[in-house]
Amino acid sequence: LATFLAAGPLGALCVTDDEGRLVAVPARILDEHGGTLRVELAAADLTSTFEQPRRGCVVADTFESYEGIRGVIARGPAAPAGGVAPHLIVALTMARTATFSFADDRQGPKVLRQ
């Protein structure tokens, strides 16, 4: 998992906004330290969504082919962690993490932390 996260995979950060709508924002994992992911967002127009901590989920993957898809899903509290629009940074504390790989569909997802 650490090697995968260190490669800076692309994906999305998903949170619920003030009106209760699910918002998915393109994102890139910058790093992981002590169970916290730092994620760079690629959407300047959502600055106000991240002015306060929220529950969030990061989904990131890498692939060269369908059979080669590998990824991670992490959820937990998400809070602003710096950056300047359009490159805001959010810190997500990983309360629950699961990895997935399409290389061997028979095994299903592997839950790493609950």
Beta strands, then each sheet from edge to edge (+ up, - down):
strand 1: 10-16
strand 2: 22-33
strand 3: 36-41
strand 4: 54-62
strand 5: 70-84
strand 6: 87-93
strand 7: 96-101
strand 8: 110-113
sheet 1: 8+ 7- 5+ 4- 1+ 2- 3+ 6-
end
